[in-house]
Amino acid sequence: MTDRPSRAGSATRLGAVLVVLLSASLLAQPKTDNGDRVFGLTKVHKIHLTLSSAEWSVLQTSAVRSGGATGGSDYRLADGRMIHVGSGFGGYFPWVHADARVDDADFKGEFKDVGIRYKGNLSFQSSSAAAPLFANFKLKIDQHDAKGSWDGERTFNFHAGVVDNSRMRDALAYAVFRGAGVPAPRTAYAELIFTVPGVYQSVSAGLFTMIEDVNKKFLSITLPPGTGLLMKPEGLRGGVQSFGDDWSRYIAAYRPDREATPHEQQRLIEFGRIISQPDVALFRSKVGTYLDVEEFLRFIAVNALIVNSDSYLGGGHNFYLYLDPKDDKFRFIPWDQDLSMGSRGFPMGAAGAATGADILQPWRGDQPLIYWLMEDPNVAARYRVVVKDIVTRVFNRTEMLKVVDALEALGVSRANSPRTFIESRTAYAEQVVAGWK
């Protein structure tokens, strides 16, 4: 049993997933080179990071804006330094050199000359120069051409809980997505310990949520063969849409991770055109040839249940769009869940309904893809089946609180646990579903 959804969209009970994660060491030795030894809902690692004082000083030049190039890209300065430009706010994030050492009870590993940088949009803006260890980091073992991997994984995201000080929402949300049959990252936790001569000597930065990177490795495991076109759209107000027939107009908004083939370019152009044109009959006859509709309904349903408006529901960002070569259809992969599950303080009614979070109509503003799908009676009926399935098996009080209990037992939360939100929201969801005939 695994906490990965199958390609057919079958999902695993969230509680059962947790049992497997907790007892994996007793049942069987995990496979190697697929990240199973790294990721697991309740895994906690200890990682030592050593930087020179010069590299630390460069890291402190990071800024939330003024990256100097297209968001989401990397470029090289004249001195050879690689700079990452933040995808949302256009931040300036220099990659610096460091050594990393994993010091777990069951694994010891050293990685020389890895790359590390700050990351984030709102999370980095909300961090403070006075507390430089309390921020989100990205680490790449092979950023500077170093060899080696940790159970096949080379890229890691560490979230400090700047925005979500429960440090539970990412882990919980991704677990719900996976349990619902949506491809989503795995998580673990890690204590980061910094040594910078003259600045820090083995100073613990505390516990971080460790999030699997959505990259070629992720795709090869989750959506094999994983060789399709991966995009991380930004600023798509209104969601997937047409920008005409000129591919160059799509690059800045859809941000593909490599040069798209002529077929992939045409496929996205046609998908956007089908969504943006006004003929409802044409949309209904064609959309299923471009979109994995079942997976998309599950993706939307989970975002609605966990009340994540900072997602495709708001149209802007925090999702990946993947053109899967297996069937030539587009699939959605969630990202950045720290503002889900009541993190933004949505007022809750007596029945647990968060303001603006109607399960049956969760989107905001002009969202033609969601709107035209839901206007189809057959799709709307299927969406209700999907919601009922997720609520029955995954997003219900019993299953969700099992996971909350396990995470709270780890001591990951600093404050603001989503427990109250989950109790209220699951009660509301179960009440809504119970009222359907």
C-alpha distance (Angstrom), angle and dihedral (degrees) to the residues before:
residue distance angle dihedral
M1 . . .
T2 3.79 . .
D3 3.78 138.2 .
R4 3.80 90.0 -127.2
P5 3.83 116.2 104.8
S6 3.79 115.2 -122.6
R7 3.79 120.9 -117.8
A8 3.78 88.2 -109.5
G9 3.79 88.8 62.2
S10 3.81 97.6 -113.7
A11 3.80 111.5 154.0
T12 3.79 134.9 -148.9
R13 3.77 125.8 -131.3
L14 3.77 107.7 -97.9
G15 3.78 92.3 -135.0
A16 3.79 91.0 51.1
V17 3.78 89.6 49.8
L18 3.79 89.6 54.5
V19 3.80 91.9 49.3
V20 3.79 90.2 52.6
L21 3.79 91.2 48.6
L22 3.79 92.5 49.3
S23 3.79 95.4 45.7
A24 3.80 102.1 34.1
S25 3.80 92.5 109.2
L26 3.81 90.0 54.9
L27 3.79 96.7 46.2
A28 3.78 105.2 43.4
Q29 3.77 144.3 -25.1
P30 3.81 107.8 -91.7
K31 3.77 118.7 -117.0
T32 3.75 115.6 -98.4
D33 3.79 129.4 -119.5
N34 3.80 96.0 23.7
G35 3.80 99.5 88.0
D36 3.81 96.6 -106.4
R37 3.80 89.8 124.9
V38 3.80 90.5 51.6
F39 3.79 104.0 41.0
G40 3.77 129.3 53.2
L41 3.78 130.9 129.2
T42 3.80 94.7 -109.1
K43 3.81 100.9 28.3
V44 3.81 114.5 124.3
H45 3.82 120.9 -165.9
K46 3.79 133.6 -171.8
I47 3.81 115.7 -139.0
H48 3.81 126.4 -178.0
L49 3.81 117.5 -155.2
T50 3.80 122.5 -166.0
L51 3.81 122.1 -168.1
S52 3.78 130.8 172.8
S53 3.79 115.8 -116.1
A54 3.82 88.9 -112.8
E55 3.82 92.5 54.5
W56 3.80 90.5 45.3
S57 3.81 89.5 54.4
V58 3.80 90.5 52.2
L59 3.81 90.2 49.9
Q60 3.81 89.2 55.4
T61 3.82 90.9 60.8
S62 3.81 88.2 72.6
A63 3.80 114.8 124.1
V64 3.78 135.0 -169.8
R65 3.83 91.1 -127.2
S66 3.82 141.8 18.2
G67 3.79 96.3 63.1
G68 3.76 91.4 159.2
A69 3.82 100.2 -133.5
T70 3.80 144.0 45.0
G71 3.81 113.0 -40.8
G72 3.78 114.0 -100.0
S73 3.80 94.0 22.8
D74 3.80 133.3 112.1
Y75 3.78 125.4 -139.8
R76 3.79 136.1 177.5
L77 3.79 126.1 -118.3
A78 3.80 121.6 -139.2
D79 3.80 90.1 -97.7
G80 3.80 91.1 55.1
R81 3.80 97.1 -102.6
M82 3.81 114.0 144.4
I83 3.81 116.3 -133.6
H84 3.78 124.5 -162.6
V85 3.80 118.3 -151.5
G86 3.79 113.6 -145.5
S87 3.78 114.1 -113.5
G88 3.79 97.8 -134.9
F89 3.80 112.0 27.2
G90 3.81 95.2 20.1
G91 3.80 93.7 -114.8
Y92 3.80 125.9 -171.5
F93 3.82 108.6 -122.3
P94 3.82 118.0 168.8
W95 3.78 117.6 -156.6
V96 3.82 110.0 -127.9
H97 3.80 133.6 -167.8
A98 3.80 121.7 -104.7
D99 3.78 142.9 153.8
A100 3.80 119.1 -122.9
R101 3.79 129.8 -158.8
V102 3.78 125.3 -173.1
D103 3.79 110.0 -150.2
D104 3.81 105.8 -174.9
A105 3.77 125.7 148.2
D106 3.81 90.9 -116.1
F107 3.81 99.8 32.7
K108 3.78 135.4 39.6
G109 3.77 118.2 -176.2
E110 3.78 138.0 160.1
F111 3.79 125.7 -157.3
K112 3.79 119.1 -170.6
D113 3.80 125.0 -150.9
V114 3.78 98.8 4.1
G115 3.80 122.9 166.4
I116 3.78 122.7 -111.6
R117 3.80 133.0 174.3
Y118 3.77 141.5 158.6
K119 3.80 117.8 -94.7
G120 3.78 141.1 -170.9
N121 3.78 144.8 72.7
L122 3.81 112.9 -131.1
S123 3.81 89.7 9.8
F124 3.81 92.5 57.4
Q125 3.79 92.4 41.7
S126 3.81 88.1 53.3
S127 3.80 93.9 49.7
S128 3.81 122.7 89.2
A129 3.79 134.6 -127.8
A130 3.78 85.9 -139.4
A131 3.82 89.7 65.1
P132 3.84 103.5 36.2
L133 3.82 94.2 167.3
F134 3.81 91.9 57.8
A135 3.78 97.7 76.8
N136 3.79 138.9 87.5
F137 3.81 119.1 -83.8
K138 3.78 136.9 -165.8
L139 3.80 120.1 -153.2
K140 3.81 126.5 -166.8
I141 3.78 118.8 -175.1
D142 3.80 92.6 -159.8
Q143 3.82 99.0 39.0
H144 3.82 90.8 111.4
D145 3.83 94.0 33.7
A146 3.80 94.8 -91.7
K147 3.79 115.1 156.0
G148 3.76 130.1 -126.9
S149 3.78 138.6 55.4
W150 3.78 140.5 -140.2
D151 3.79 105.2 -114.5
G152 3.79 88.7 -32.1
E153 3.81 94.0 -49.2
R154 3.81 121.3 118.0
T155 3.82 104.5 165.4
F156 3.80 125.8 60.3
N157 3.81 135.5 178.8
F158 3.81 118.8 -150.9
H159 3.81 117.8 -164.5
A160 3.79 116.3 -165.8
G161 3.80 97.8 -164.3
V162 3.80 96.3 -107.7
V163 3.81 92.2 147.1
D164 3.80 98.7 19.4
N165 3.77 104.0 42.0
S166 3.79 91.0 -179.7
R167 3.81 87.6 69.8
M168 3.79 85.8 -151.7
R169 3.79 106.9 91.0
D170 3.80 97.5 79.0
A171 3.79 92.2 49.2
L172 3.81 93.8 44.4
A173 3.80 95.7 44.8
Y174 3.80 95.6 48.3
A175 3.81 89.5 47.3
V176 3.81 89.4 54.9
F177 3.81 91.8 48.8
R178 3.79 91.8 50.1
G179 3.78 91.9 45.2
A180 3.81 89.0 51.1
G181 3.80 92.0 54.4
V182 3.81 98.4 -101.6
P183 3.83 119.1 132.1
A184 3.80 105.6 -112.6
P185 3.82 139.6 154.7
R186 3.78 123.4 -86.4
T187 3.79 121.5 -127.5
A188 3.79 142.3 -152.8
Y189 3.81 134.8 164.1
A190 3.78 130.6 -107.1
E191 3.78 136.5 -173.9
L192 3.80 108.5 -138.6
I193 3.81 116.5 -150.6
F194 3.82 117.6 -167.6
T195 3.78 130.9 -154.6
V196 3.81 118.0 -175.0
P197 3.83 113.9 161.8
G198 3.77 109.8 -114.7
V199 3.82 92.0 8.1
Y200 3.82 111.0 52.0
Q201 3.78 133.2 7.0
S202 3.81 111.5 -163.7
V203 3.80 92.0 -37.3
S204 3.78 116.0 171.8
A205 3.79 114.8 -130.6
G206 3.78 89.5 -165.5
L207 3.75 131.9 -118.5
F208 3.81 121.4 -27.1
T209 3.79 131.2 -168.8
M210 3.79 105.4 -116.7
I211 3.81 111.7 -147.2
E212 3.78 128.1 -165.9
D213 3.78 112.7 -116.5
V214 3.82 117.6 -118.3
N215 3.79 99.7 -128.5
K216 3.80 141.2 114.5
K217 3.80 91.4 -61.8
F218 3.80 91.5 52.4
L219 3.80 91.6 48.2
S220 3.81 93.9 47.7
I221 3.82 89.5 56.7
T222 3.81 100.8 35.9
L223 3.82 103.8 31.5
P224 3.80 105.8 19.1
P225 2.95 134.5 -132.6
G226 3.83 81.7 32.0
T227 3.80 95.0 -166.1
G228 3.80 97.7 119.0
L229 3.79 130.4 107.4
L230 3.81 114.3 -72.8
M231 3.80 118.1 -161.3
K232 3.80 132.8 -179.6
P233 3.81 105.4 -159.7
E234 3.77 120.5 -154.4
G235 3.80 129.7 -166.7
L236 3.81 96.1 6.4
R237 3.78 95.4 154.3
G238 3.78 102.3 -169.4
G239 3.78 92.9 23.3
V240 3.80 128.2 -110.5
Q241 3.78 108.6 8.3
S242 3.78 145.4 152.3
F243 3.81 124.1 -85.7
G244 3.78 94.0 -179.3
D245 3.78 128.8 -98.1
D246 3.81 99.2 -53.8
W247 3.83 109.8 99.0
S248 3.79 92.8 -157.1
R249 3.81 89.0 69.6
Y250 3.82 90.7 60.3
I251 3.79 99.1 52.7
A252 3.82 99.6 76.5
A253 3.82 94.0 45.8
Y254 3.81 101.0 39.3
R255 3.83 96.7 32.4
P256 3.82 103.0 -157.4
D257 3.81 115.3 -152.4
R258 3.80 92.0 -130.0
E259 3.77 139.9 9.7
A260 3.80 107.4 -63.6
T261 3.78 119.8 -128.7
P262 3.82 117.6 -118.5
H263 3.81 88.8 -104.3
E264 3.81 92.6 50.8
Q265 3.79 91.0 48.0
Q266 3.77 91.7 51.1
R267 3.78 92.1 45.7
L268 3.82 93.1 56.6
I269 3.81 92.4 43.3
E270 3.81 90.2 52.6
F271 3.82 92.5 45.6
G272 3.79 91.2 52.7
R273 3.79 91.0 46.0
I274 3.83 92.8 52.9
I275 3.81 90.3 51.6
S276 3.81 96.0 45.1
Q277 3.80 99.7 46.0
P278 3.84 119.4 90.0
D279 3.82 102.2 -130.6
V280 3.82 104.3 108.8
A281 3.80 94.1 -170.7
L282 3.80 91.0 53.0
F283 3.80 91.1 48.3
R284 3.80 92.5 51.2
S285 3.79 93.1 47.5
K286 3.81 94.8 48.7
V287 3.81 110.3 29.4
G288 3.80 94.0 81.3
T289 3.79 90.8 57.8
Y290 3.82 90.1 60.2
L291 3.81 104.5 30.5
D292 3.79 134.3 52.2
V293 3.80 89.5 -129.8
E294 3.80 95.9 -174.3
E295 3.80 93.1 53.8
F296 3.81 90.9 44.5
L297 3.81 91.6 53.3
R298 3.81 89.3 51.6
F299 3.80 90.2 47.6
I300 3.82 91.1 52.0
A301 3.80 93.5 42.9
V302 3.81 93.8 54.3
N303 3.82 92.2 47.2
A304 3.81 87.7 51.5
L305 3.80 94.6 47.5
I306 3.81 94.3 49.1
V307 3.83 91.0 41.1
N308 3.79 97.6 -125.0
S309 3.79 105.9 163.7
D310 3.82 89.9 163.3
S311 3.78 87.2 78.9
Y312 3.78 139.8 67.0
L313 3.81 86.9 -51.7
G314 3.79 86.4 71.5
G315 3.78 89.6 41.3
G316 3.76 98.4 -132.4
H317 3.76 115.7 92.9
N318 3.82 148.6 -55.2
F319 3.77 96.9 105.4
Y320 3.79 138.6 88.0
L321 3.78 122.8 -133.4
Y322 3.80 114.7 -150.4
L323 3.80 128.3 -170.1
D324 3.78 102.3 -149.9
P325 3.82 113.9 -148.2
K326 3.81 89.7 -156.8
D327 3.82 91.6 77.3
D328 3.83 103.2 -4.0
K329 3.80 91.6 -114.1
F330 3.80 132.3 130.6
R331 3.81 121.2 -112.8
F332 3.80 130.7 -171.4
I333 3.80 123.6 -133.0
P334 3.84 119.9 -168.0
W335 3.80 123.7 -126.6
D336 3.83 138.0 179.7
Q337 3.79 107.7 20.7
D338 3.81 100.7 173.5
L339 3.81 92.0 110.3
S340 3.80 94.5 52.6
M341 3.81 129.5 97.1
G342 3.76 99.4 39.1
S343 3.80 96.5 -45.5
R344 3.79 89.2 134.1
G345 3.79 92.0 51.9
F346 3.81 98.8 -112.2
P347 3.82 107.9 -169.9
M348 3.79 110.5 -112.3
G349 3.78 124.2 -142.1
A350 3.77 124.7 -142.3
A351 3.80 90.6 -90.0
G352 3.80 92.8 48.7
A353 3.79 97.2 -105.4
A354 3.78 110.7 149.7
T355 3.78 113.9 -139.5
G356 3.80 111.1 -94.6
A357 3.80 92.5 7.8
D358 3.79 104.4 108.2
I359 3.80 105.8 165.6
L360 3.79 92.3 -143.9
Q361 3.80 95.3 44.8
P362 3.81 106.6 23.5
W363 3.78 100.9 149.5
R364 3.79 126.1 100.1
G365 3.79 126.5 -138.2
D366 3.79 125.7 -24.0
Q367 3.81 108.2 -1.6
P368 3.81 107.0 156.0
L369 3.82 97.6 176.3
I370 3.80 93.5 53.9
Y371 3.80 93.6 36.3
W372 3.80 96.5 52.0
L373 3.79 92.0 44.8
M374 3.79 93.2 50.9
E375 3.81 91.5 46.2
D376 3.80 87.7 64.1
P377 3.84 105.5 89.1
N378 3.80 91.6 -147.4
V379 3.80 93.1 52.3
A380 3.80 92.2 43.4
A381 3.80 89.4 53.1
R382 3.78 90.6 48.8
Y383 3.81 90.2 49.4
R384 3.79 89.9 57.2
V385 3.81 89.5 51.4
V386 3.80 89.2 50.7
V387 3.81 93.3 49.1
K388 3.80 91.7 47.8
D389 3.80 90.8 49.3
I390 3.83 93.0 50.9
V391 3.79 93.6 45.2
T392 3.80 92.5 46.6
R393 3.79 96.8 48.1
V394 3.79 107.5 22.7
F395 3.80 120.4 6.6
N396 3.77 100.5 53.4
R397 3.77 131.3 111.9
T398 3.80 96.4 -104.0
E399 3.80 97.3 50.1
M400 3.79 97.2 38.3
L401 3.80 95.4 48.7
K402 3.80 90.2 52.4
V403 3.78 87.8 63.0
V404 3.81 94.2 41.2
D405 3.81 89.3 51.9
A406 3.81 91.0 51.3
L407 3.81 93.9 48.9
E408 3.79 93.7 45.1
A409 3.82 88.4 50.8
L410 3.82 87.9 58.6
G411 3.79 89.5 57.6
V412 3.80 93.3 -126.4
S413 3.81 96.1 139.2
R414 3.79 121.0 88.8
A415 3.81 92.4 -178.3
N416 3.80 144.2 -43.5
S417 3.79 99.3 57.9
P418 3.82 112.9 -162.6
R419 3.83 89.6 -132.0
T420 3.82 94.2 107.7
F421 3.79 92.1 47.5
I422 3.81 91.7 49.1
E423 3.79 93.3 48.7
S424 3.81 90.8 50.2
R425 3.80 98.0 40.0
T426 3.81 96.0 46.1
A427 3.81 89.7 49.4
Y428 3.80 89.2 52.7
A429 3.83 92.8 46.2
E430 3.79 92.9 48.5
Q431 3.82 89.9 48.3
V432 3.81 91.8 51.2
V433 3.80 93.2 48.4
A434 3.80 92.7 45.9
G435 3.81 89.0 57.4
W436 3.83 93.5 58.7
K437 3.78 118.3 97.1
